[in-house]
Amino acid sequence: QVQLVESGGALVQAGGSLRLSCAASGRTLSSYTMGWFRQAPGKEREFVAALTWIGGSTHYADSVKGRFTISKDNVKNTVYLQMNSLKPEDTAVYYCAARRAWDTEYNYWGQGTQVTVSS
């Protein structure tokens, strides 16, 4: 089992920045891919970014490319999502997720953290 706890969500003005954190526990993450997803009111959950723990390969949704950066801290077993140049359309609940490298579905999810961007 992997437990994921997100933090860092807040109310921020458009153009501002936030850094979300996802603290992982329960398993070594060396064989996992970590992801960030978001869900806005009335919309489906959507992929934001992903990172492979070994190798650090990253992948981003087109809507956040160039503005968001996913990274990790091996010592703290934590994944981050640095969000810059925030827009009102980035408003959503952001979820951290983990899947084993060979799985196609994310197996573990955090509880979510609210990000609200005011115009």
DSSP file (Angstrom, degrees, kcal/mol; ACC not computed):
  #  RESIDUE AA STRUCTURE BP1 BP2  ACC     N-H-->O    O-->H-N    N-H-->O    O-->H-N    TCO  KAPPA ALPHA  PHI   PSI    X-CA   Y-CA   Z-CA
    1    1 A Q              0   0    0      0, 0.0     2,-0.5     0, 0.0   107,-0.0   0.000 360.0 360.0 360.0 143.4    0.0    0.0    0.0
    2    2 A V        -     0   0    0     24,-0.1     2,-0.5    96,-0.1    24,-0.2  -0.988 360.0-155.3-120.4 128.4    1.1    3.6   -0.7
    3    3 A Q  E     -A   25   0A   0     22,-3.1    22,-2.0    -2,-0.5     2,-0.4  -0.884  10.2-166.8-103.7 135.5   -0.4    6.5    1.3
    4    4 A L  E     -A   24   0A   0     -2,-0.5     2,-0.5   105,-0.4   107,-0.4  -0.979   7.3-174.9-125.8 130.5   -0.4    9.9   -0.4
    5    5 A V  E     -A   23   0A   0     18,-2.0    18,-2.6    -2,-0.4     2,-0.2  -0.967  10.4-158.7-128.9 116.2   -1.0   13.2    1.4
    6    6 A E  E     +A   22   0A   0     -2,-0.5     2,-0.3    16,-0.2    16,-0.2  -0.565  16.8 164.8 -90.1 155.8   -1.3   16.4   -0.6
    7    7 A S  E     +A   21   0A   0     14,-1.9    14,-2.7    -2,-0.2   106,-0.1  -0.970  39.4  70.5-156.7 166.5   -0.8   19.9    0.7
    8    8 A G        +     0   0    0      1,-0.3    11,-0.3    -2,-0.3   105,-0.0   0.323  54.4 142.5 107.5  -7.9   -0.2   23.4   -0.5
    9    9 A G        +     0   0    0     12,-0.1    -1,-0.3    85,-0.1     2,-0.3  -0.342  22.0 144.2 -66.0 149.9   -3.5   24.3   -2.1
   10   10 A A        -     0   0    0    103,-0.1   106,-2.4   104,-0.1     2,-0.5  -0.962  53.3 -81.4-166.7 176.6   -4.6   27.9   -1.6
   11   11 A L  E     +d  116   0B   0     -2,-0.3     2,-0.3   104,-0.2   106,-0.2  -0.867  53.4 168.8 -93.8 128.3   -6.4   30.9   -3.1
   12   12 A V  E     -d  117   0B   0    104,-2.8   106,-2.6    -2,-0.5     2,-0.2  -0.973  33.5-109.7-141.6 152.8   -4.1   32.9   -5.4
   13   13 A Q  E >   -d  118   0B   0     -2,-0.3     3,-2.2   104,-0.2    73,-0.2  -0.484  49.5 -84.4 -80.7 153.9   -4.5   35.6   -7.9
   14   14 A A  T 3  S+     0   0    0    104,-2.5    73,-0.2     1,-0.3    -1,-0.1  -0.297 118.6  30.2 -55.5 137.7   -4.1   35.1  -11.6
   15   15 A G  T 3  S+     0   0    0     71,-3.1    70,-0.6     1,-0.3    -1,-0.3   0.251  99.5 115.5  92.6 -11.8   -0.4   35.2  -12.6
   16   16 A G    <   -     0   0    0     -3,-2.2    70,-2.3    70,-0.2     2,-0.3  -0.093  58.1-122.5 -83.5-175.0    0.7   34.0   -9.3
   17   17 A S        +     0   0    0     67,-0.2     2,-0.3    68,-0.2    67,-0.2  -0.920  21.3 179.2-131.3 153.4    2.5   30.8   -8.2
   18   18 A L  E     - B   0  83A   0     65,-2.2    65,-3.4    -2,-0.3     2,-0.5  -0.980  16.7-146.6-145.6 152.9    1.9   27.8   -5.9
   19   19 A R  E     - B   0  82A   0     -2,-0.3     2,-0.3   -11,-0.3    63,-0.2  -0.977  14.2-159.3-123.8 120.0    3.8   24.7   -5.0
   20   20 A L  E     - B   0  81A   0     61,-2.5    61,-2.2    -2,-0.5     2,-0.4  -0.710   7.0-155.3 -92.5 146.5    1.8   21.6   -4.2
   21   21 A S  E     -AB   7  80A   0    -14,-2.7   -14,-1.9    -2,-0.3     2,-0.4  -0.922   9.8-166.2-121.5 148.9    3.4   18.8   -2.2
   22   22 A C  E     -AB   6  79A   0     57,-2.1    57,-2.4    -2,-0.4     2,-0.5  -0.909   9.7-159.6-134.8 105.9    2.6   15.1   -2.1
   23   23 A A  E     -AB   5  78A   0    -18,-2.6   -18,-2.0    -2,-0.4     2,-0.4  -0.752  11.7-160.0 -88.8 126.1    4.1   13.1    0.7
   24   24 A A  E     +A    4   0A   0     53,-2.5     2,-0.3    -2,-0.5   -20,-0.2  -0.834  16.1 164.6-109.7 143.9    4.3    9.4    0.1
   25   25 A S  E     +A    3   0A   0    -22,-2.0   -22,-3.1    -2,-0.4     3,-0.0  -0.967  44.6  54.7-148.3 163.8    4.6    6.6    2.6
   26   26 A G  S    S+     0   0    0     -2,-0.3     2,-0.3   -24,-0.2   -24,-0.1  -0.029 102.1  37.6 105.3 -30.6    4.2    2.8    2.9
   27   27 A R  S    S-     0   0    0    -24,-0.1     2,-0.3     0, 0.0   -24,-0.1  -0.989  85.2-100.3-148.0 153.7    6.4    1.6    0.0
   28   28 A T        -     0   0    0     -2,-0.3     3,-0.4     1,-0.1    -3,-0.1  -0.607  31.4-148.3 -70.5 140.0    9.6    2.4   -1.7
   29   29 A L    >   +     0   0    0     -2,-0.3     3,-2.1     1,-0.2    24,-0.3   0.261  64.9 111.3 -97.7  12.8    8.7    4.4   -4.8
   30   30 A S  T 3  S+     0   0    0      1,-0.3    24,-0.4    23,-0.1    -1,-0.2   0.753  85.0  41.1 -63.3 -23.2   11.6    3.2   -7.0
   31   31 A S  T 3  S+     0   0    0     -3,-0.4    70,-3.2    22,-0.1     2,-0.3   0.135 102.6  96.9-108.2  20.8    9.2    1.2   -9.3
   32   32 A Y  E <   -E  100   0C   0     -3,-2.1    21,-2.5    68,-0.3     2,-0.5  -0.762  60.2-144.9-113.4 154.3    6.4    3.8   -9.4
   33   33 A T  E     -EF  99  52C   0     66,-3.1    66,-2.2    -2,-0.3     2,-0.4  -0.968  22.5-150.0-108.5 132.1    5.3    6.6  -11.6
   34   34 A M  E     -EF  98  51C   0     17,-3.2    17,-2.7    -2,-0.5     2,-0.3  -0.831  16.9-174.9-105.5 141.4    3.8    9.6   -9.8
   35   35 A G  E     -EF  97  50C   0     62,-2.9    62,-2.5    -2,-0.4     2,-0.4  -0.941  21.4-146.0-135.0 156.3    1.1   11.7  -11.3
   36   36 A W  E     +EF  96  49C   0     13,-3.1    12,-2.6    -2,-0.3    13,-1.7  -0.982  23.8 174.8-116.8 134.6   -0.8   14.9  -10.6
   37   37 A F  E     -EF  95  47C   0     58,-2.8    58,-2.8    -2,-0.4     2,-0.3  -0.847  10.8-156.7-128.0 165.6   -4.4   15.1  -11.7
   38   38 A R  E     -EF  94  46C   0      8,-2.4     8,-3.2    -2,-0.3     2,-0.4  -0.992   6.8-160.4-145.3 154.8   -7.1   17.8  -11.3
   39   39 A Q  E     -E   93   0C   0     54,-2.1    54,-2.4    -2,-0.3     6,-0.2  -0.952   8.9-161.0-138.4 116.9  -10.8   18.0  -11.3
   40   40 A A    >   -     0   0    0      4,-0.5     3,-2.2    -2,-0.4    52,-0.1  -0.570  44.9 -75.4 -89.7 158.0  -12.7   21.3  -11.7
   41   41 A P  T 3  S+     0   0    0      0, 0.0    -1,-0.1     0, 0.0     3,-0.1  -0.291 118.4   5.0 -56.2 129.2  -16.4   21.7  -10.7
   42   42 A G  T 3  S+     0   0    0      1,-0.2     2,-0.3    -3,-0.1    -2,-0.0   0.545 113.7 101.9  76.1   6.9  -18.7   19.9  -13.2
   43   43 A K  S <  S-     0   0    0     -3,-2.2    -1,-0.2     1,-0.0     2,-0.1  -0.810  75.4-100.3-122.3 162.7  -15.8   18.5  -15.2
   44   44 A E        -     0   0    0     -2,-0.3    -4,-0.5     1,-0.1     2,-0.2  -0.410  47.9 -94.3 -73.5 154.3  -14.0   15.2  -15.5
   45   45 A R        -     0   0    0     -6,-0.2     2,-0.3    -2,-0.1    -6,-0.2  -0.487  49.9-162.2 -66.0 139.3  -10.8   14.5  -13.7
   46   46 A E  E     -F   38   0C   0     -8,-3.2    -8,-2.4    -2,-0.2     2,-0.2  -0.937  20.3-105.8-131.0 152.2   -7.9   15.3  -16.1
   47   47 A F  E     +F   37   0C   0     -2,-0.3   -10,-0.2   -10,-0.2     3,-0.1  -0.464  34.0 170.3 -71.6 140.9   -4.2   14.5  -16.2
   48   48 A V  E     -     0   0C   0    -12,-2.6    13,-2.6     1,-0.4     2,-0.3   0.715  58.1 -23.6-115.5 -54.4   -1.8   17.3  -15.4
   49   49 A A  E     -FG  36  60C   0    -13,-1.7   -13,-3.1    11,-0.2    -1,-0.4  -0.989  49.7-160.9-160.3 157.7    1.7   15.8  -15.1
   50   50 A A  E     -FG  35  59C   0      9,-2.2     9,-1.9    -2,-0.3     2,-0.3  -0.982   2.1-169.5-145.5 156.4    3.7   12.6  -14.3
   51   51 A L  E     -FG  34  58C   0    -17,-2.7   -17,-3.2    -2,-0.3     2,-0.4  -0.988  20.8-133.1-147.9 133.4    7.1   11.6  -13.3
   52   52 A T  E  >  -F   33   0C   0      5,-2.1     4,-1.3    -2,-0.3   -19,-0.2  -0.760  17.5-141.1 -87.3 133.0    8.9    8.3  -13.1
   53   53 A W  T  4 S+     0   0    0    -21,-2.5     2,-0.6    -2,-0.4    -1,-0.1   0.927  91.4  52.2 -63.2 -45.8   10.7    7.8   -9.8
   54   54 A I  T  4 S+     0   0    0    -24,-0.4     3,-0.4   -22,-0.4    -1,-0.1  -0.816 127.0   8.5 -90.5 123.7   13.7    6.1  -11.4
   55   55 A G  T  4 S-     0   0    0     -2,-0.6    -1,-0.2     1,-0.2    -2,-0.1  -0.054  96.7-120.8  99.0 -33.0   15.1    8.2  -14.2
   56   56 A G     <  +     0   0    0     -4,-1.3    -1,-0.2     1,-0.2    -3,-0.1   0.729  45.9 172.4  70.7  22.3   12.9   11.2  -13.5
   57   57 A S        -     0   0    0     -3,-0.4    -5,-2.1    -5,-0.1     2,-0.3  -0.413  15.2-156.7 -64.2 140.4   11.2   11.3  -16.9
   58   58 A T  E     -G   51   0C   0     -7,-0.2     2,-0.3    -2,-0.1    -7,-0.2  -0.855  16.4-173.1-123.1 156.1    8.4   13.8  -17.0
   59   59 A H  E     -G   50   0C   0     -9,-1.9    -9,-2.2    -2,-0.3     2,-0.3  -0.991   9.0-166.6-147.5 139.3    5.2   14.3  -19.0
   60   60 A Y  E     -G   49   0C   0     -2,-0.3   -11,-0.2   -11,-0.2     2,-0.2  -0.930  26.2-111.5-130.7 150.1    2.8   17.2  -19.1
   61   61 A A    >>  -     0   0    0    -13,-2.6     3,-1.6    -2,-0.3     4,-1.2  -0.515  36.4-118.3 -68.6 147.4   -0.7   18.0  -20.3
   62   62 A D  T 34 S+     0   0    0      1,-0.3     3,-0.3     2,-0.2    -1,-0.1   0.833 111.1  64.2 -57.7 -32.6   -0.5   20.6  -23.1
   63   63 A S  T 34 S+     0   0    0      1,-0.2    -1,-0.3     3,-0.0   -15,-0.1   0.689 113.9  30.0 -68.7 -18.1   -2.6   23.0  -21.0
   64   64 A V  T X> S+     0   0    0     -3,-1.6     3,-2.4   -16,-0.2     4,-2.3   0.471  84.7 127.8-118.3  -5.5    0.2   23.3  -18.4
   65   65 A K  T 3< S+     0   0    0     -4,-1.2     4,-0.1     1,-0.3   -16,-0.0  -0.287  80.7  16.0 -58.6 132.3    3.3   22.7  -20.4
   66   66 A G  T 34 S+     0   0    0      2,-0.5    -1,-0.3     1,-0.1     3,-0.1   0.248 126.1  58.7  88.3 -13.2    5.8   25.5  -19.8
   67   67 A R  T <4 S+     0   0    0     -3,-2.4    17,-1.9     1,-0.2     2,-0.3   0.704  98.7  52.4-114.4 -35.1    4.0   26.7  -16.6
   68   68 A F  E  <  -C   83   0A   0     -4,-2.3    -2,-0.5    15,-0.2     2,-0.4  -0.794  60.2-166.3-108.3 148.1    4.0   23.7  -14.3
   69   69 A T  E     -C   82   0A   0     13,-2.4    13,-3.0    -2,-0.3     2,-0.4  -0.991   6.7-155.1-134.9 127.4    6.9   21.6  -13.2
   70   70 A I  E     +C   81   0A   0     -2,-0.4     2,-0.3    11,-0.2    11,-0.2  -0.832  27.3 156.7 -98.5 138.5    6.8   18.2  -11.5
   71   71 A S  E     -C   80   0A   0      9,-1.7     9,-2.8    -2,-0.4     2,-0.3  -0.910  24.1-140.4-150.5 174.8    9.7   17.2   -9.4
   72   72 A K  E     -C   79   0A   0     -2,-0.3     2,-0.5     7,-0.2     7,-0.2  -0.961  10.2-144.4-142.8 159.3   10.7   14.9   -6.5
   73   73 A D  E  >> -C   78   0A   0      5,-2.6     5,-1.6    -2,-0.3     4,-1.1  -0.960  12.1-164.3-122.7 108.9   12.8   14.7   -3.4
   74   74 A N  T  45S+     0   0    0     -2,-0.5    -1,-0.1     1,-0.2     3,-0.1   0.864  88.5  50.4 -63.0 -37.0   14.1   11.2   -2.9
   75   75 A V  T  45S+     0   0    0      1,-0.2    -1,-0.2     2,-0.1    -2,-0.0   0.918 117.7  37.7 -69.4 -42.8   15.1   11.8    0.7
   76   76 A K  T  45S-     0   0    0      2,-0.1   -52,-0.3   -53,-0.0    -1,-0.2   0.516 100.7-132.0 -86.7  -4.9   11.7   13.1    1.7
   77   77 A N  T  <5 +     0   0    0     -4,-1.1   -53,-2.5     1,-0.2     2,-0.4   0.921  61.8 138.5  53.6  45.1    9.7   10.7   -0.5
   78   78 A T  E   < -BC  23  73A   0     -5,-1.6    -5,-2.6   -55,-0.2     2,-0.4  -0.946  45.5-153.4-128.2 141.3    7.8   13.7   -1.8
   79   79 A V  E     -BC  22  72A   0    -57,-2.4   -57,-2.1    -2,-0.4     2,-0.3  -0.911  16.6-159.3-111.6 142.1    6.6   14.8   -5.2
   80   80 A Y  E     -BC  21  71A   0     -9,-2.8    -9,-1.7    -2,-0.4     2,-0.4  -0.843  14.9-158.0-120.0 154.8    6.0   18.5   -6.0
   81   81 A L  E     -BC  20  70A   0    -61,-2.2   -61,-2.5    -2,-0.3     2,-0.6  -0.898  12.6-161.5-130.5 104.7    4.0   20.4   -8.5
   82   82 A Q  E     -BC  19  69A   0    -13,-3.0   -13,-2.4    -2,-0.4     2,-0.6  -0.768   9.9-165.9 -85.1 122.1    5.4   23.9   -9.1
   83   83 A M  E     +BC  18  68A   0    -65,-3.4   -65,-2.2    -2,-0.6     2,-0.3  -0.945  10.6 174.5-117.4 116.7    2.6   26.0  -10.7
   84   84 A N        +     0   0    0    -17,-1.9   -67,-0.2    -2,-0.6   -68,-0.2  -0.753  59.9  23.1-115.9 163.5    3.5   29.3  -12.2
   85   85 A S  S    S-     0   0    0    -70,-0.6    -1,-0.2    -2,-0.3   -68,-0.2   0.904  84.9-159.4  49.1  49.0    1.6   31.9  -14.3
   86   86 A L        -     0   0    0    -70,-2.3   -71,-3.1    -3,-0.2   -70,-0.2  -0.252   8.1-159.0 -64.8 145.0   -1.6   30.5  -12.9
   87   87 A K    >   -     0   0    0    -73,-0.2     3,-2.3    -3,-0.1     4,-0.2  -0.848  32.0-110.2-120.6 156.7   -4.9   31.1  -14.7
   88   88 A P  G >  S+     0   0    0      0, 0.0     3,-1.8     0, 0.0    29,-0.4   0.838 117.5  63.5 -55.0 -32.4   -8.5   31.1  -13.5
   89   89 A E  G 3  S+     0   0    0      1,-0.3   -49,-0.0   -49,-0.0    -3,-0.0   0.554  88.3  69.8 -72.8  -5.3   -9.0   27.9  -15.5
   90   90 A D  G <  S+     0   0    0     -3,-2.3    -1,-0.3    27,-0.0     2,-0.2   0.519  70.6 121.0 -83.2  -6.1   -6.4   26.1  -13.3
   91   91 A T    <   +     0   0    0     -3,-1.8     2,-0.3    -4,-0.2    25,-0.2  -0.408  40.7 106.3 -61.0 124.9   -8.9   26.3  -10.5
   92   92 A A  E    S- H   0 115C   0     23,-2.0    23,-2.7    -2,-0.2     2,-0.6  -0.970  76.0 -80.2-178.5 169.6   -9.6   22.7   -9.4
   93   93 A V  E     -EH  39 114C   0    -54,-2.4   -54,-2.1    -2,-0.3     2,-0.5  -0.865  48.8-146.1 -87.3 127.4   -9.0   20.1   -6.7
   94   94 A Y  E     -EH  38 113C   0     19,-3.0    19,-1.9    -2,-0.6     2,-0.4  -0.837  13.9-164.4-102.5 131.3   -5.5   18.7   -7.4
   95   95 A Y  E     -E   37   0C   0    -58,-2.8   -58,-2.8    -2,-0.5     2,-0.4  -0.915  12.0-145.0-117.9 139.5   -4.9   15.0   -6.7
   96   96 A C  E     +E   36   0C   0     -2,-0.4    14,-2.4   -60,-0.2     2,-0.3  -0.799  26.2 179.9 -95.1 144.0   -1.6   13.1   -6.3
   97   97 A A  E     -EI  35 109C   0    -62,-2.5   -62,-2.9    -2,-0.4     2,-0.4  -0.966  14.9-157.3-144.2 158.6   -1.6    9.6   -7.6
   98   98 A A  E     +EI  34 108C   0     10,-2.1    10,-2.1    -2,-0.3     9,-1.5  -0.995   9.7 176.6-138.2 143.6    0.8    6.6   -7.9
   99   99 A R  E     -E   33   0C   0    -66,-2.2   -66,-3.1    -2,-0.4     7,-0.1  -0.995  37.8-103.4-141.7 148.5    1.0    3.6  -10.1
  100  100 A R  E >   -E   32   0C   0     -2,-0.3     3,-2.2     5,-0.3   -68,-0.3  -0.421  41.1-111.5 -65.5 148.6    3.5    0.8  -10.5
  101  101 A A  T 3  S+     0   0    0    -70,-3.2    -1,-0.1     1,-0.3   -69,-0.1   0.781 116.7  48.1 -57.1 -30.4    5.6    1.3  -13.6
  102  102 A W  T 3  S+     0   0    0    -71,-0.3    -1,-0.3     2,-0.0     2,-0.2   0.490  95.2  92.2 -91.8  -3.1    4.1   -1.7  -15.3
  103  103 A D    <   -     0   0    0     -3,-2.2    -4,-0.1     1,-0.1     4,-0.0  -0.606  60.1-155.9 -88.9 152.1    0.4   -0.7  -14.5
  104  104 A T  S    S+     0   0    0     -2,-0.2     2,-0.3     2,-0.0    -1,-0.1   0.660  78.4  61.1 -95.7 -21.1   -1.7    1.3  -16.9
  105  105 A E  S    S-     0   0    0     -5,-0.0     2,-0.5    -7,-0.0    -5,-0.3  -0.805  90.0-111.7-107.7 148.2   -4.0    2.6  -14.1
  106  106 A Y        -     0   0    0     -2,-0.3    -7,-0.3     1,-0.1     3,-0.1  -0.659  28.6-169.6 -76.8 128.1   -3.1    4.7  -11.1
  107  107 A N        +     0   0    0     -9,-1.5     2,-0.4    -2,-0.5    -8,-0.2   0.766  63.5  45.5 -91.0 -29.0   -3.6    2.5   -8.0
  108  108 A Y  E     -I   98   0C   0    -10,-2.1   -10,-2.1  -107,-0.0     2,-0.3  -0.938  61.5-174.9-128.2 140.7   -3.2    5.0   -5.2
  109  109 A W  E     -I   97   0C   0     -2,-0.4  -105,-0.4   -12,-0.2   -12,-0.2  -0.971  17.1-135.0-135.1 145.6   -4.7    8.4   -4.7
  110  110 A G        -     0   0    0    -14,-2.4  -105,-0.2    -2,-0.3     3,-0.1  -0.282  35.3-103.4 -85.4-177.9   -4.5   11.2   -2.2
  111  111 A Q        -     0   0    0   -107,-0.4  -106,-0.1     1,-0.2   -16,-0.1   0.628  62.0-116.5 -85.9 -14.2   -7.4   13.1   -0.8
  112  112 A G        -     0   0    0    -16,-0.1     2,-0.4     1,-0.0   -17,-0.2   0.053  16.0-126.1  97.0 153.6   -6.9   16.2   -2.9
  113  113 A T  E     -H   94   0C   0    -19,-1.9   -19,-3.0  -106,-0.1     2,-0.4  -0.998  24.5-119.7-139.4 135.9   -6.0   19.8   -2.3
  114  114 A Q  E     -H   93   0C   0     -2,-0.4     2,-0.5   -21,-0.2   -21,-0.2  -0.584  24.0-173.4 -83.7 129.9   -8.0   22.8   -3.5
  115  115 A V  E     -H   92   0C   0    -23,-2.7   -23,-2.0    -2,-0.4     2,-0.5  -0.989   4.3-176.5-118.7 123.5   -6.4   25.4   -5.8
  116  116 A T  E     -d   11   0B   0   -106,-2.4  -104,-2.8    -2,-0.5     2,-0.6  -0.983   7.0-165.6-123.7 124.9   -8.5   28.5   -6.5
  117  117 A V  E     -d   12   0B   0     -2,-0.5     2,-0.3   -29,-0.4  -104,-0.2  -0.940  10.5-154.1-112.7 117.4   -7.2   31.2   -9.0
  118  118 A S  E      d   13   0B   0   -106,-2.6  -104,-2.5    -2,-0.6    -2,-0.0  -0.638 360.0 360.0 -92.3 148.1   -9.0   34.5   -8.9
  119  119 A S              0   0    0     -2,-0.3    -1,-0.1  -106,-0.2  -106,-0.1   0.453 360.0 360.0 -91.3 360.0   -9.1   36.8  -11.9
